[in-house]
Amino acid sequence: MKHRCPICKKPTDSATDADFPFCSDRCRLMDLGAWAAENYVVSEPIFDEEDLPEGDRRAPQEHGHDNDDTIH
């Protein structure tokens, strides 16, 4: 599969580039750093949750601790 590196735009190929879709380990790490620094964001919600039927809406999550090991 041919593609362009999302960081530097150099052509890449899944058959030859071990870091595909990146062209190098450097670009792969730059992308990871951008995620870690929260440089990538979703600019707006895909849909308004208020438009969903009431049964499909997510309940607000509480940040308290339970006695079990459930992750909230």
N, C-alpha and C positions, 0 to 999 in steps of 0.2 A: 504494500500500500504506500503510495507516495503522498506526501503532505508537506507543509511548511512548518518549521519550528515556531511555536506560538510566542517565543521570546525574541529571537533575532531574525525570523522569517527565512532562514536558510532552508533550501530544499532538503527533505529527509525521506528515508525509505525504510519501511519496516523490515525489509529483507537484509539490510546492511547496517542500520543504526541501532546499536544496543539500547540507546536511551530514547528510542522512538516513543512519542511523537517529537521529542526534543532532539536537537542535533548533537548535544553533548551533555556530559554530567554537569557542567557549569550552568547551562541553561535550565536543566531540570532542577538544580538547587536554587536558582534564582526564582523559578516559579513557586517552589515550595516556600521560600522566604516571603514571597508576595502573599501567599495564602496565610502564613503564620502572622504576618503584619496586618492582616485584614485589609489588604489593598483591593481585593476582589469583593464586590458586594452586589447584591441583587437590588437594582435601582427602585423597583416597585413590585408589589405583590402581583402574582399572575392573575389572581382573582380576589374579589372582596369576600371574605369569609361570611359577612352578613348576608350575602346573596345565596348561601347554601341553605338547604332545608335544615330546620333546627336540629334534627337527629344526627346530621353529619358534621355539626360544628364541634370543634375541640373545646373541652372544658378548660378554663384557666388552670394552669398548673401551680400548685403550692410548693414552696421551697422548704417545707418542714421535713423532719426526719421521721420515718416510720420505724417500727420495730423489726420489720423484715428487710431483706436485702434488695428490694425492688428499686430499680433506677427510675427516677421521674424525669 
